[in-house]
Amino acid sequence: MRVDLHLHSSASDGKLSPAELVQQAAQLGIDIISIADHDSVEGVDPALEAARLYPSLRVVPAVEINTDVPRGEVHILGYFIDHRREELRDKLAALRHSRYGRARGMVAKLQGLGLRVDWGRVLELAAGGAIGRPHVAQALVEAGYVSNAKEAFERYIGRDGPAYVDRVKLTPAEAVQLIVRTGGLAVLAHPAGIPQLEAMLSQLKAVGLVGLEAYYDGYPAETSAWLSELSRNNRLIITGGSDFHGPGSSVDTVLGGIEVPWEQVQRLFAMAWQRSCPGAFPI
């Protein structure tokens, strides 16, 4: 079976609507996908509805929560969550509201630097989804100030950039606990660059972390092998996904292009079923 457990829709910073994402996955012959938008579950129900047209495709309700650590960010994936749970939706709404103020503050700083970036265009790029720095980066590209999103982050809106604005902070442990309380399974996303990773794994396992994303777009084989060994040593489930954002995004990823060992996929789904996670289904 073909599986992609890390996809983004227009409910956050993806290019495709949830229905379009489902359609593309079905056309590619993918069997299971996970809609894991940044700080949003607004794309889950539309994806589940769209998937009714494709009996061979199943959708895992999920979310990717952005959290803060000193000098960086850590992202936590939550699989099989109860995406309608009020506590989860309220916390994610607060994070998205913070994103809105953060993006507006960045645009104001950019304008103060003499860069004529239009706030209205940033809103158009977000298209009603969870607004984020990639939308500001795209506006900078369109205005001709940078050649691509990577340059926008490096020169202006990265953590050390002159237009960087902080946001409401949630720690990785708090995100894991939120996912656990709302019935899901917490997995550490694209962890290769996280400083003191083993220490963080120990801390997060203590509050409910069950998996590590070892297979990820752009990871060479040796990185995936190292992360897989780290997962086994810490008795964590190995997961993976493309982090697909759609055509024209800043990173050239392929929908369904990451292969994850099938026995690890089975472990994740078996755990969700055994724990009676709200979004669980047998495979």
N, C-alpha and C positions, 0 to 999 in steps of 0.2 A: 504493500500500500504506500501511496505517496502522501507525505505529511509536510505541512509548513506551519509551525507554531509561533510565528512572529511576523504579523502583517499589520500595516497601518492604513486606515481609511481617511476620508475627508472629515471624519469626526474629530481628528486631530490634525496632523500635518501630512497625511497621505494625499495623493493626487486623485484617487478614484473613490467614488461613493461606495458604501458598503455593498450595495447591489452590484455595482460594476466589478468590485473585487471578487465577489462570489462567482459572477459569471465568468470572469477570466480564469479563476481557479478551476471551475468545472470544465471549461473548454480545454484546459491543459491536462485534464485527467487526474487532478489532485483529489484525494479521498477525504482528507481532514485538514481544515485550516483553523487558525485562531486569530480572531480580530483582537489586537492588543494595542488599542490607541493610548496615546499619552494622556494620563490623568482624565480619561473619559471612557464611559461605557455607552455613550449615545449611539454608537454604530452597531452595537450588538443585536438589538431587536430587529433593525432593518436587515442585517445580514442573515439572521435566523429566518426571517420571512422570505427573503430572496432565495435561500437555500431550499425552500419547499418545492421550487421548480426543478431542482436537481437531486433526485433521490439518492444518487451515489455519493453526494458530498455532505459532510457533517461539519458543523461549526462549533468550536469550543468558545464559550463566553470567557473573555479575558480582559486584562487591563495592563498597561505598563505605567508604573508610578515613578515619577522622577523625584529623587531624594538628594539631599545635600550631605557632603562630608567635607572636611577641611581641604580647600584647594581643588574641589572637584564635585562631580555628581556621580551617583550610583543609581541604577535603574532596577526596579524590582518588578518582575512579571507575576501576575496573579491569574492562575488558570482555574476554570470550572467554578468561578465565583457566582454568588447570587447577585447578578448585576442590577437587580431591582431593589436591593436592600437599601433602606433609607440612610443608614449610617454611612455606607459606602458612597452613595450618590451625593450626600451633603458634603463629605470631605473632599471628593473630587471637584464638586462645584466651587468650593472655596479655593482649591488649588488653581482652577481655571480662571477664577476671578483675579487671583494674584498674577497669573500669566498676562492677563489683559493689561493690568496696571504696569507690569514690568515692561511689556512691549511698547506701551505708550511712552513710558519714561525713556526707553532706548531711542525711540524716534525723536523725542524732544532733545536728547543729548546729541544725536546725529545732526539735527537741525542747528543746534548751537555750535557745532563744528563747521557749519557752512555747507552741509550736505542736504540737498533739497529732497528728502525722503517724505513721501506723502502718507500720512496716517490712514487716510481713506483707502489707499491702495493696499496697505497692510491688512486692513479688515477684509477687503475683497479677496485677497489671497487666502485668508483663513476660511472664508466662505461659511461662516457660522460655526466652524469647528473650534476645538481648543487651540487658541492662538499661541504661537511660540516663536522662538528666535529664528527658526527656518523661514518663517514668513517675512520677518524683518530682513533677513539675509537676501531673500528673493527680491524684495523691493530695492535693496541696494544694487543687486545685479541689474535689474531692469532700468534703474536710473543711470547706469553706466559707471558707477563709482568703483566697482570691483568686477572681476571677470567670472567669478563663481562663488558659491556659498561658502566654501572653505576659506577663501580669501576674506570674505565678509567677517567670519568669526575671528580669523587671525588678526585682522587689522582694526576691527571696530567693536564687535559684540561678544567676543570671547571673554573669559573671566578677567583677563588682564587688559582688556580693550578699553579705550576711552569712552565708549558708549555703553559699557556694561551696567546693568541694573540688577540688584539682588532681588530675591522673591521670598515669599513665605516658605519657611523651611520645614521639611519633614525628614526625619532621619530614616535610614534604611530599616532599622529595627521597628520603628513605628509603622512603616509601610508593610512589613511582613506581618506584624500583629493585626493590622487592619484587614489584610487579605485572609488571615486565619479566622478572624472573628466573622467574616462574611462568607465563610464556607469554602474558601478556595485553597489552592496549593501555591506556595510562594517559591519562586525561582529567581536566582540572581542572573540578570541579563548581561550579555557581552562583557564578561568580567576581566578580560586579559590585562587591561591597563590599570586595574585598581591597585593602589599601593597597599602593602601589608594584607594581601588577599586572604591568606590563611587565618590571620587573626580575625578578620571580618567574618569569615565563614563560621568560626567557632562562636562568635557573638550572635550571628543570625540564626544558626542552628538551634541555639538555646531558646529562641522565641518562635521557632516554627518553620524555618527555611527547609525545603525538601529537595531542591534541585539547583543545578548549575548549567548555564547555557554554554556548552563547550563547542558546539558546531554553529558557526556564525559566518555570514558573508564577509569575505576578506581575511578570515583566519587561515594561515597556512596549516598544513597537516601537522607540523610539530607543535603548534600552539594548541590545536584541538586535542592532540595526544597528551600534552602536559595537563590541560584542564580536565580531560577525562580521568587521568590518573589521580589528580587532586580530588575529583568527585568521588572516585572509588575509595580513596583513603579516608574521606570524610563521610562515607556512606550516604552520598547524595545521588539523586537520579540525574543522569546526563540528558540534557535536552538540546534543541537547536532550532534555528529558523533563519529566514532570509533577511528579516527586517525590511521587507519590501515596502517602499513608499509610493511606487507608481512610476510611470514614464516621465522623464524629464526631471527627476529628483536629483539632488546633489550627489548621491552615491548610486552607481550603476549596479543595482541588484536584480536578481532574476527570481520571479515568483516561483516557488517550489524548487529552487536551485540548490538547496542545502539538504544533504542526506544525513539522517540521524540513525544510528543503529536501532533496528526495529525492536529488539528486546528492551531497549531503554524507553521507547515510546510505550510499549506494553506495560512497563513498570509504572509510568506516570498515570496511564489510564486505569490500571488496576488499583492504584492507591486512591484515585478519585472515586472509583466505584465502591471500594471498601469503606471509605470514609463518608459515603453518601453525600458527596459534594453536590450542590444544587445543579450544576451544569454537566454532571457526569453522564456518560453513556458507555456501554460496553463495546469493545472492538474485537 
